[in-house]
Every structure is written in C-alpha cells, then in structure tokens.
Amino acid sequence: MNKIALIIKREYLTRVKKTSFLVMTLVGPLLMAALMIVPAWLALKDKDVQIVEVIDETGQFINQFESTETLKFDHQFISIEKAKEDFYETKYTSILYINSLDKNAEVEMFYKKQPGVSTIKQIENTIESAINSIELKNKFNITKDQLEESKSSITVKTIYRDITGSEESKSSTISSVLGLAGAVMIYFFVFMYGIQVMRGVIEEKTSRIVEIIISSVKPFQLMMGKILGIALVGLTQFILWMVLTGTIVTVAQVALNQSIDMSSTPPGIEEAMQGQNIQLDKQKMLTQFESIIDEIPIFQMLFSFLFYFLGGYLLYAALLAAIGSAVDSEADTQQFMMPVTIPLIFSFVVAQTVIENPDGAMAFWLSIFPLTSPIIMMVRIPFGVDAWELILSMVLLVLGFVGTTWMAGKIYRTGILMYGKKVNYKELWKWLFYKG
C-alpha cells in the first residue's frame, strides 16, 4: 500500500508542477467565464439601434408601431420616391414601406445599416399584430387593448409527489439544463484524464523506464498508483476551475451592473415611475430565482457528480491503461479505443433523448449500466430518481470498476513488458487468462 501511495504522490506532483497544468488551470476558468460574460457584454455594448422611417400608404398603421430603446419608428407622410431620394441625407437607418393590408403581403425595407435578425423579426411581429388589430377593429369592433386584456398567461408548475405523500416542486427547464451540464462535464473530464493515463503508460513503456520501476513494485500497484494519482490531479483542477470561474463571473457581473448604472440617465418623474417598475420586476425575478435554487438538489448533485466522475474515470482509466500497456505507440491505440469509448460517446449522444423521457425504460437501463451510468444518471438526477435506483447504479458502477480493474491488471502485467509485437484482440484474450 505504501508503494501505491508513493506512485500516487509521484504522479500527482509531477503533473501538478507542470507548466501546462498551471496554464490550463488559469486559462480554463477564463474561457468558461468568457463564454458566460462576453455574450452579455457584447449585447450591452453592441446594440442594433435602428431609426425606421415609416411610409404607410394605407394610413392604417399610424401609432401602431411602439418604439423601444433600440428600435424607433417615425411616420412620415411623403412618397416612397421622395423618401428614397433623401435617404442618405436623413438620420434614418431604414425605410419601412407599407402599401397593403393583405395578410400575405411582402413589406419592403430599405436600409443603409444592416438590421439584425431579431430586429427584422420584431418588425414582422409588429406589422402582423397591427394587421390583426385593424381587422378585429373593422370586423368585430374590438380594440387592441381589449384583446390584450382578454389574453391569459398560464404556467404549468410541475410538482413531484412520492409514495409517502411528500411533494416537491421541480422545474423541467432547470432540470434539463443541470442534467445536460453535468453530463457534459463528466464526459469531458473522464475522457480527458483517461487519455492522460493511457499516454502516461505509453510514454513509460516506450522510454523503458517501466522496466526499472517494476523491479521495485508490482505491475498492478504501478497501474493503480498512476490511475489514482491522475484522478487527484483531475479533482484538484476541477475544484480550482469552479472556484476561479465563480470568482471571475461574480466580479464581472458586478462590473457590468455598475457600467449599466453609470450609463443610465437621471430619471424624471415618468422615468422614476419606470424605475420603480424595474425594481419591482427585479424583486420578482430575485424571488423566482430563489425559488428555483430551492428546487435544485444541490448537495445530491454535488455528491453524485463527484461519485460518478470518480467512478466513471476509474472504470475508463483502467481500460485505457490496459490499452496503453498493450501497444508501442499512440498510433496503434485506435483499434482498441473504439470499443472502449463507444459506450461513453453513445451515452452522451442519447442524453437529449433521456431528458425528454427521464423515467423511460431506456433511461433506466442506461443509468444503471456501469459503462453509461456516469453520464445518464447525471442527466436523470435533477428530475428526481428513486433512492433504490441511485444505490443500484452506484453499486454496479463500483463492481464495474473492480471488474475492469481486474481485467486491465491482467493485460497490464503482460503488455507492459511486451515490445515490438502487433497485438490483436485474440492476444489480449490470452493475456487475461495467462497464469505465468
């Protein structure tokens, strides 16, 4: 056991002290934070502001277009020819030309500043709404305000009720996002650190260092030490990524909020009333956010993530270590990599299907099968999983790790000293039952 601990220490310190580890530990959180912060920052800084000159030959769209902060409408009672002629001498970025009330009419928009897709969609929706309002007014004498008052806003609140009568509110959208995020992270970490184990074994084998090492330790001890040492490296990097990413995102959010406050103009009476409404909306959003956080099984998610990350990594790392010991170069690993990684890739591909039906037969069986459970069970947990299913999945994953480690150890002890021979599946099968 002391020898395994020494190998773990060596593998851990060797990788943690590498410049590449330090760079990735710092660059990783920056990239993840950038994916969350940059789009929001760009949306604030690079708004598509359009000042639209409306030429309405029908005379029915006056006061139908509502201006916003980024989309302003100005009705002009001139001909379209005159508007086009003076276009580049005006402040307008676009000319909206309407000459029909037909539901299937094609409205023309002339621009000198390319409008964004969302801007065009907003204009289309506005015209469609205006045409519907005009038709309702002409045929049924119903105004737009009356129509708005008659609209309903229904939200389906999903509540899980267990056999004991206990009820728990769950959001399907939040559960989907959390499940998919957990699956992506486990897939990424298991694949990345499992490959590191395989490459480490190949490097030691090709450099003949392993011949010296196994004169002091058993091949199985060397394999287990390497697997567990890299697992600790992965956990260290993951924890640092979470802490640093959270810190960067928090600081960036504060900076963005301050920039928004600084750029806002002092409100007048009307603006002050709008400000009060904004505060009420913010308070409502905060309350909704807190209720969503309460719905999330945070501790169960964290515990499950750590367990399935370690279990999935140990299972796949043992198989990849066996592959590394059986070949002489990384180019020779392709024939053995495919069967090992297919279950991992398959579970990631079907994750979206599992989200659509988290309690289905396919979701259940894939979440207890050791080769697919690390990803599929992480998808299901936010939706709620019975305790017996979770325990069964965890037990089978542990047994799967033990079984694959036994198989990998059999291959590793023979393959680690085998040089210059092209290994096939038949040869690997012999190594499994080799008694020497």
C-alpha positions in Angstrom: 0.0 0.0 0.0 2.9 2.3 0.8 4.3 1.7 -2.7 0.9 2.7 -4.3 0.9 5.9 -2.2 4.4 6.7 -3.4 3.3 6.3 -7.0 0.2 8.4 -6.4 2.4 11.1 -4.9 4.8 11.0 -7.8 2.1 11.1 -10.5 0.3 13.9 -8.7 3.2 16.2 -8.0 4.8 15.5 -11.5 1.6 16.7 -13.2 0.6 19.5 -10.9 4.1 21.1 -11.2 4.0 21.1 -15.0 3.6 24.5 -16.7 0.8 23.1 -18.8 -1.2 22.3 -15.7 -0.8 25.8 -14.3 -1.7 27.3 -17.7 -4.8 25.2 -18.1 -5.9 25.8 -14.5 -5.8 29.6 -15.2 -6.9 29.6 -18.8 -9.8 27.2 -18.3 -11.8 29.4 -15.9 -11.1 32.4 -18.1 -12.5 30.6 -21.1 -15.6 29.3 -19.2 -16.2 32.8 -17.7 -15.8 34.4 -21.1 -18.4 32.1 -22.5 -20.9 33.4 -19.9 -19.8 37.1 -19.7 -18.7 38.0 -23.2 -22.1 37.5 -24.9 -23.8 39.6 -22.3 -21.1 42.3 -22.6 -21.4 42.4 -26.3 -25.2 42.6 -26.1 -24.8 45.6 -23.9 -22.1 47.3 -25.9 -23.1 46.5 -29.5 -26.8 47.1 -29.7 -28.5 47.2 -33.1 -30.1 50.6 -32.9 -32.5 51.3 -35.8 -34.3 54.5 -36.6 -37.0 53.5 -39.1 -38.8 55.9 -41.4 -42.3 54.5 -41.9 -44.0 55.3 -45.2 -47.6 54.0 -44.8 -49.7 54.3 -48.0 -52.6 52.5 -46.3 -52.9 55.1 -43.5 -53.8 52.3 -41.1 -50.5 51.9 -39.2 -50.3 55.3 -37.6 -49.5 54.8 -33.9 -49.4 51.0 -34.3 -45.6 50.8 -34.0 -44.2 51.1 -30.5 -40.7 52.4 -30.2 -38.1 50.8 -27.9 -34.7 51.8 -26.8 -33.1 50.2 -29.8 -35.9 50.3 -32.4 -37.5 53.7 -33.1 -40.3 54.4 -35.6 -41.0 57.7 -37.2 -44.1 58.2 -39.5 -43.5 60.4 -42.5 -46.3 61.5 -44.8 -44.3 61.6 -48.0 -44.0 59.4 -51.1 -41.6 56.5 -51.2 -39.7 58.1 -54.1 -39.1 61.2 -52.0 -38.0 59.1 -49.0 -35.5 57.1 -51.1 -34.2 60.3 -52.7 -33.4 62.0 -49.4 -32.5 58.7 -47.6 -28.8 59.4 -47.1 -29.4 63.0 -46.0 -31.6 61.9 -43.1 -31.0 60.3 -39.7 -32.9 57.2 -40.6 -31.2 53.9 -40.9 -34.1 52.2 -42.7 -37.2 52.9 -44.6 -40.2 50.7 -44.0 -42.6 50.8 -46.9 -46.2 49.5 -46.4 -48.7 49.6 -49.2 -51.1 46.8 -48.5 -53.2 45.3 -45.6 -53.0 41.9 -47.2 -52.1 39.2 -44.6 -49.6 37.7 -47.0 -48.2 40.9 -48.3 -44.5 41.4 -48.7 -43.4 44.6 -46.9 -40.2 46.3 -48.3 -37.5 47.6 -46.0 -34.7 49.7 -47.5 -31.6 50.1 -45.3 -28.2 51.7 -45.1 -27.4 50.0 -41.8 -28.0 46.2 -41.9 -30.8 45.3 -39.4 -30.2 42.3 -37.3 -32.3 39.1 -37.5 -34.1 39.9 -34.2 -34.9 43.5 -35.4 -36.5 42.2 -38.6 -38.4 39.6 -36.6 -39.6 42.3 -34.3 -40.8 44.5 -37.2 -42.6 41.5 -38.8 -44.4 40.7 -35.5 -45.3 44.3 -35.1 -46.9 44.5 -38.6 -48.7 41.2 -38.1 -50.1 42.4 -34.8 -51.1 45.7 -36.3 -52.9 44.0 -39.2 -54.7 41.7 -36.8 -55.7 44.6 -34.6 -57.0 46.5 -37.6 -59.0 43.5 -38.8 -60.5 42.9 -35.4 -61.4 46.6 -35.1 -63.1 46.7 -38.6 -64.9 43.4 -38.4 -65.7 42.9 -34.7 -65.1 46.4 -33.2 -62.5 45.0 -30.8 -59.6 47.2 -29.9 -56.0 46.1 -29.4 -56.3 47.0 -25.7 -59.4 44.9 -25.3 -57.6 42.0 -27.0 -54.6 42.3 -24.7 -56.9 42.3 -21.6 -58.5 39.1 -22.8 -55.2 37.2 -23.1 -54.2 34.7 -20.5 -50.8 33.8 -19.2 -50.8 30.2 -17.9 -47.7 28.5 -16.4 -47.7 24.8 -15.6 -46.0 24.1 -12.3 -44.7 20.6 -12.1 -44.8 19.0 -8.6 -43.4 15.6 -7.8 -45.4 13.6 -5.3 -43.8 10.4 -3.9 -45.4 7.4 -2.4 -45.4 8.8 1.1 -47.3 11.9 0.0 -44.4 14.3 0.2 -44.5 16.9 -2.5 -41.6 18.8 -4.2 -41.8 21.4 -6.9 -39.4 20.9 -9.9 -38.7 23.0 -13.0 -38.3 20.9 -16.1 -36.3 23.5 -17.8 -33.8 23.9 -14.9 -33.6 20.2 -14.5 -32.8 19.8 -18.2 -30.0 22.4 -18.1 -28.5 21.0 -15.0 -28.7 17.4 -16.2 -27.1 18.2 -19.5 -24.4 20.4 -17.9 -23.4 17.6 -15.5 -23.3 15.1 -18.4 -21.1 17.3 -20.5 -18.6 17.9 -17.6 -18.4 14.2 -16.7 -17.9 13.3 -20.4 -15.2 16.0 -20.7 -13.3 15.1 -17.5 -13.5 11.3 -17.9 -12.3 11.4 -21.5 -9.5 14.0 -20.9 -8.0 12.4 -17.8 -8.5 8.8 -19.0 -6.5 9.7 -22.1 -3.7 11.1 -19.9 -3.4 7.7 -18.1 -3.1 5.9 -21.4 -0.5 8.4 -22.7 1.5 8.2 -19.5 1.6 4.4 -19.7 2.8 4.5 -23.4 5.5 7.1 -22.6 6.9 5.0 -19.7 6.8 1.8 -21.8 8.4 3.3 -24.9 11.2 5.0 -22.8 11.9 1.7 -21.0 11.6 3.5 -17.6 8.9 1.0 -16.7 11.5 -1.8 -16.7 13.3 -0.1 -13.8 10.0 0.8 -11.9 8.6 -2.8 -11.9 11.8 -4.1 -10.4 10.5 -2.5 -7.2 6.7 -2.6 -7.5 4.2 -5.0 -8.9 2.6 -4.0 -12.3 -0.9 -3.8 -10.6 0.5 -1.4 -8.0 2.0 0.8 -10.7 -1.2 0.9 -12.7 -3.4 1.7 -9.6 -1.0 4.4 -8.5 -1.0 6.0 -11.9 -4.8 5.9 -12.1 -5.4 7.3 -8.6 -2.7 9.9 -8.9 -4.2 11.4 -12.1 -7.6 11.2 -10.5 -6.4 13.5 -7.8 -4.9 15.9 -10.4 -8.3 16.0 -12.1 -10.2 16.7 -8.8 -7.7 19.4 -8.0 -8.1 21.1 -11.3 -11.9 20.8 -11.2 -12.1 22.4 -7.8 -9.8 25.2 -8.8 -11.8 25.8 -12.0 -15.1 26.0 -10.1 -13.6 28.5 -7.5 -11.8 30.7 -10.1 -14.7 30.6 -12.6 -17.2 31.6 -9.8 -14.9 34.4 -8.7 -14.4 35.8 -12.2 -18.1 35.6 -13.1 -19.1 37.3 -9.8 -16.6 40.2 -10.3 -17.6 40.6 -14.0 -21.3 40.7 -13.1 -20.7 43.5 -10.5 -18.7 45.4 -13.1 -21.4 45.0 -15.7 -24.1 46.2 -13.3 -22.0 49.2 -12.4 -21.5 50.1 -16.0 -25.2 49.9 -16.6 -25.9 52.1 -13.7 -23.3 54.7 -14.7 -24.6 54.8 -18.3 -28.3 55.4 -17.2 -29.5 59.0 -17.2 -31.0 60.7 -14.1 -34.7 59.9 -14.2 -37.5 62.4 -14.3 -41.0 61.8 -12.9 -42.0 59.4 -15.7 -38.6 57.7 -15.6 -38.8 57.4 -11.9 -42.1 55.5 -12.2 -40.4 53.3 -14.7 -37.6 52.8 -12.3 -40.0 51.7 -9.6 -41.5 49.2 -12.0 -38.0 47.9 -12.9 -37.2 47.5 -9.2 -40.4 45.5 -8.7 -39.5 43.3 -11.7 -36.1 42.8 -10.3 -37.6 41.8 -6.9 -39.9 39.4 -8.7 -37.1 37.9 -10.6 -35.0 37.6 -7.5 -37.9 35.8 -5.7 -38.3 33.4 -8.7 -34.5 32.8 -8.8 -34.5 31.9 -5.1 -37.4 29.5 -5.6 -35.6 27.9 -8.5 -32.4 27.5 -6.3 -34.5 25.9 -3.6 -35.8 23.3 -6.1 -32.3 22.2 -7.1 -31.0 19.3 -5.0 -27.6 20.9 -4.7 -25.9 18.6 -2.2 -27.2 15.5 -4.1 -26.0 16.9 -7.3 -22.5 17.7 -6.0 -22.2 14.3 -4.2 -23.5 12.5 -7.3 -21.2 14.4 -9.6 -18.1 13.6 -7.5 -19.1 9.9 -7.2 -19.9 9.4 -10.9 -16.9 11.4 -12.0 -14.5 9.3 -9.9 -16.4 6.0 -10.7 -16.5 6.7 -14.4 -13.0 7.9 -14.5 -11.6 4.9 -12.6 -13.6 2.5 -14.8 -12.5 4.0 -18.1 -8.9 4.9 -16.9 -8.3 1.2 -16.1 -9.4 0.2 -19.6 -7.3 2.9 -21.2 -4.3 2.0 -19.1 -4.6 -1.6 -20.4 -4.7 -0.3 -23.9 -1.6 1.8 -23.3 0.3 -1.2 -22.0 -0.6 -3.3 -25.0 0.7 -1.0 -27.7 4.1 0.5 -28.6 2.8 3.9 -29.8 -0.3 6.1 -29.6 -1.0 5.5 -33.3 -1.6 1.8 -32.5 -4.3 2.6 -30.0 -7.1 3.3 -32.5 -8.2 -0.3 -33.0 -8.7 -0.7 -29.2 -10.0 2.8 -28.4 -13.2 2.5 -30.4 -14.9 -0.4 -28.4 -13.9 1.3 -25.1 -15.2 4.8 -25.9 -18.4 3.8 -27.8 -20.5 3.5 -24.6 -19.2 6.9 -23.4 -20.0 8.6 -26.7 -23.3 6.8 -27.1 -24.5 7.9 -23.6 -23.6 11.5 -24.4 -25.5 11.3 -27.8 -28.7 9.9 -26.2 -28.6 12.4 -23.3 -31.1 14.6 -25.1 -33.5 11.7 -25.5 -33.2 10.8 -21.9 -34.1 14.5 -21.0 -37.3 14.1 -22.9 -38.2 10.9 -21.0 -36.1 10.7 -17.8 -38.2 7.8 -16.4 -38.4 5.7 -19.5 -37.0 2.2 -19.9 -34.0 3.3 -21.9 -33.1 6.0 -19.4 -33.4 3.4 -16.5 -31.3 0.7 -18.0 -28.6 3.1 -19.3 -28.4 4.8 -15.9 -27.6 1.5 -14.1 -25.2 0.0 -16.7 -21.7 0.9 -15.5 -20.3 2.0 -18.8 -23.1 4.5 -19.4 -24.3 5.3 -15.9 -21.9 8.2 -15.2 -23.4 10.4 -17.9 -27.0 9.1 -18.0 -27.6 9.1 -14.2 -26.3 12.7 -14.0 -28.9 13.6 -16.6 -31.7 12.0 -14.6 -30.8 13.1 -11.1 -32.2 16.7 -11.4 -35.6 15.3 -12.4 -35.7 13.1 -9.3 -34.5 9.5 -9.0 -35.7 6.9 -6.5 -33.1 6.0 -3.9 -33.0 2.3 -4.8 -32.2 3.2 -8.4 -29.4 5.5 -7.4 -28.0 3.0 -4.9 -28.2 0.2 -7.5 -26.5 2.3 -10.1 -23.7 3.2 -7.7 -23.1 -0.4 -6.6 -23.0 -1.6 -10.1 -20.5 1.2 -11.1 -18.2 0.1 -8.2 -18.5 -3.5 -9.3 -17.9 -2.4 -12.8 -14.7 -0.6 -11.8 -13.5 -3.6 -9.8 -14.1 -5.9 -12.8 -12.5 -3.6 -15.3 -9.5 -3.1 -13.0 -9.1 -6.8 -12.7 -9.2 -7.2 -16.5 -6.9 -4.3 -17.0 -4.4 -5.6 -14.4 -4.2 -8.9 -16.2 -3.5 -7.2 -19.5 -1.2 -4.6 -18.0 1.1 -7.1 -16.2 1.9 -8.8 -19.5 1.7 -6.0 -22.0 3.8 -3.5 -20.1 7.0 -5.5 -20.9 5.9 -6.6 -24.4 7.8 -4.8 -27.2 7.8 -5.0 -31.0 4.7 -7.2 -31.4 1.5 -6.1 -33.0 -1.2 -7.1 -30.5 -4.8 -8.0 -31.5 -7.9 -9.0 -29.6 -7.1 -12.7 -29.6 -3.8 -11.9 -28.0 -5.4 -9.7 -25.3 -7.8 -12.6 -24.5 -4.9 -14.9 -23.9 -3.3 -12.4 -21.6 -6.5 -12.3 -19.5 -6.0 -16.0 -18.6 -2.3 -16.1 -18.6 -1.0 -17.9 -15.5 2.7 -17.0 -15.6 
